[in-house]
Amino acid sequence: MKITNLIICVFIGNALGCRVMAQTPESPKFDGPENAPIYVIEGDFAQNYSVGGLTYDIDWSMSANPNLGTLIGTGLFDINGYNSGYSVSFSGAVSIAFTVKQAGSVVRVNGKMGMAGAGYVSGVSCTANLIYNFTNIDVDPLTSTMGGYVSAKGKVTIPGYGSQSISVPTTYLSQQLPDVNSDGQWDSTGEWTAEIDATVDAKGKIVGTGELTVWDEFGDPYDVIPQQVSGKLKNGVVSLAATGNSKPTSKIKVNLTYLESNEETVANKSSVSAYGQNRKF
């Protein structure tokens, strides 16, 4: 399980002490303080929680799309308890499709989880198919908490007796995040580097390539995203736009505007977009 806090503070300015390293405008290298994070949620998860009288044990694997901000996963589940007067005990497969967006300092997740399995309702053998809707689930690795709304609808089929609709009304879910490392906390710090190799012509046009490297909590490259770079140098101001160089990375962008004289950004003129989140500086 990895959750990487991609720190995207690119030339924030004097207030945050963020500067471009001492290089020419054609070949800058960027670092930033722990500010404006882009969280990456991906790997193997295990979760236990109770909703609507039912206790869920779910194990799943999930992958993140850095370009679209989507999460796709599969896994296994067990459900036990009581709902609408019925005792429930069954197990089966899980399929997950979520989207991720930035919401202030947290990551907001919305989407659906499908469950299909077999078991018993009040001692009677049955099969079940349910769709769970997750609405505005705020994930905060800094406090190791998550909270939001969940509801569900589905159908239980008893051979020879037909089908019975079941539902879980919208309920607020608040709990600790799953343990993901030896000390039981989600890692909430991380690093990034963005390097640009470009040239400036006599008219101030900048063209070249770049590379955004996301580092995981162990100091290893988590993801390396090649980028195309364009921009201009005019009246002492450098403006750069780095964009993923292929269709699968075309929405991953870093836009920077800074003063050539002191390598500091112009306020509110820089931004970054990745993993469904967008930060402006």
N, C-alpha and C positions, 0 to 999 in steps of 0.2 A: 504494500500500500504506500503510495506516495501522495502527499499533498504539498505542492510547492507554492510558496508565496513569491510570485514574480514581482520584485520591487521595480516599478516603473516610475521613477522620478527622474525625468530627463531635463536637466538644466532648469531646476525649479527657481533658482535665483538666490539672492543674498539671504533671505529669511530662512531658507532651508539649507543653506550652505552647499548647494549643488552646482558644480561647475564642470565644464568640459575639460578634459585633461589637456596639458600643454602640447598641442599639436596644431598643424595647419588646418584651415577650414576644409581642405580636400580630404583629409584622413583623420577625422576625429574618432575617439573612442570614449564611450559613455559609461559611467557608473552612477549610481544614485543611492541616497540614504534609504532607510526603511520608511518608505512613504508611498502612497498610491499603489497598493498591491493589486496584482491580478492573480487570483487563486486558481490552482489547477487541482481538480479532484479526480483521481484516477487510481485504480488498483483493486485490491480485494477487500471487501467489507463484511462485517458481521454485526448484526443489530438485533436487539431484543426490546420489545415495547408492547404496551397494552392500549388498545383502542376499542371502545364499544363493547367491553366485556370479554374481548378476545385477546390472547397473548400470542405474539408473533415472534418466531425465531427465523431470521432470514440471513442467508449467506450468499453473496453475489460478487461478481467481478464487473467492473465498469471502466469504459474508456472514454476519454474526452476528445472532442474535436476542437483544436485551437482556432480554426477558421470560423466555424459556425456557432461555437458555444453550446454544443449539444453533448449529452451524456447518454451512452447506450450501454446496457448491461443485461446479463443473464445470471440466474442462480437457482437456489433451492430454498424451500420454506417449510415450516411446520406451524400450524395454527391450532390452538386449543382454548377452550373456554365456553362462554354462553353468550348467545345473541338472539334477541327476540324470543326468548323462552326456550331456545334449542341449545342442547349441548353440542359442541363442535369439536371435531378432532380429525384433521386431515393434513396431507402434505403433497408437495408437487413442485412445479417449475415456476420460475419468476422471469418475466421480461420487463425491461425498464427503458423508458424513453423520456428524458428530461431536457430542459433548456436552462441555461445559466445566464444570469444578468447581474451586473453590479447594482447594488442598492446601498449607497453610502459606503460605510466601512465593511459591509458584509456581502456575501454572495447569495443571491436569491434564486431558488430553484423552483421550477414549475414543471408539471408533467404527469405522466401516468405510469402505473405499475400493474401489469397483468399477472394474475395467478391462476394456474390451471392444475387441478390435482384430484386426488381421490381420498376417501376416508369415511368417517361416520358422523351422522347427525342424529343425536338421541339414540345412539346404538344401531342405527340403520345404515347399511352400506350405501355410498352415494359418490357422485362426481360433482365437481364444482368449478365454475369459471367466474372470476371476479375481476373488475377493473377498479383500481384505486386511483383517485385524483388527489394530487398534492398541489396545494396552492400557496404561493408565497412562503415557501420554507426558507427561512433565513439561516444560513450557515455562517457561524462566526468562529474561525479557528483561534482567534485571539483569546476568547473566553471559553473555548471548547464546548460551545452550546449550539443547539439548533432549535428552531421553533417555527410553527406555521400550521396550516389547516389541512386536514385529510378527511376524505369521505370515500364511500365505496358503494358500488351496486354490482349485482351479479345473479347467478342462478345456480341452484343446487338441484341435481337430477337424481331421483331414486328409481332404480330399475323396477319397472312394473307399476310404479305409482305416479310417474310424471315429474314435473319440475316445480320448484318453489323459488320465488324471487326473494332475495335477501338484500339488506342494505345496512350501511353504517352511516349514520347522520354526520354532517360536518362537525368535526371535533378539533379543538386546538391541541396540537401536539408540541410538547416542550420537553427536551431531555438533553443529556450530555452526548457529545459526539462519541462514536466508537473509538476504542483504543487503537492506535496505529503504530506505536513504538514502545520501547522498553519502559518509558516513564509514564505511559498512558495518556499522552497529550498529542494533539494534532500539531505538527510542526507549522509555525506561523512566521518563520523568518526564511529568507532566501536571497539569492543574488541573481543579477543579470548583467550581461555585457552586450553592447551593441557596437560593432566596429564598421566603419565605412571607408571604402577605398574609392575615391572619386577624383575627378579633375575639374578645373575651372578654366574656361576659355577667356579670351580677351574681352568678351561682352558680359562676363560674369555668370555664364550658364554652367551649372554643375551637373555632371552625369557620372554614374559609377555603379558599384555594387555594395552590398552590406551584408551583415550577418548578425542576427539576434540569437544569443545563446541564453537559455534559461537553465539555471543551476538548481539541482535538488538540494535537500537538506543535508546530504552527505558530501556536498562539494563536487558532485559529478554532473556532467551535462545531462539535463533532463530532456531538452529539445533544442535543436539548432535549426533556425529558420533563415534560409538565404533570402536576400531582398534586393530589389532594384531601387536605385537611388536617383532622384532628380532634384534640382533646386536652382537657386540663384544667389549671387552675391551682389547686393546693390546698396549703395550709400552706407557701407559699413555694416549692413545687416545680412546675416547668412540665414537662408530658409531652405530646409531640407525635408524631403518626403521619402521615407523608406517603406516600400510595400513588398509583401511576399511575392516572389518571382514566378509563381505558378498558380493555376486556378485553385488548387486545394489550400493555398495560403494567401490568397489575394485580399482577404479582409484583415490580415494582420499588418498593422501600420504603425509607424512612428513618425510624427510630424514635429519638426523642431524649428524654432526661430530664435536666433541669438545674436548678440553683438560681436562683431569680429574683434573689437578692441579689447574686451575683457572676458569673452567667452561665457557671458551670462545671458540667460533667456530673457526675451521680451515677455512681460507679464501676460498670462492668459492666451498665449499664442502657440503653445505646444500641446500635443495630445498623443495618446497611445491607445490602440485597440487590439485586443487578443482575448481568446477564450470567452467570448460573449460579453466582455466588459470593456468599457471605454472610460478613460481618464483624461481630463483636460487640465492644463496647468497655465 
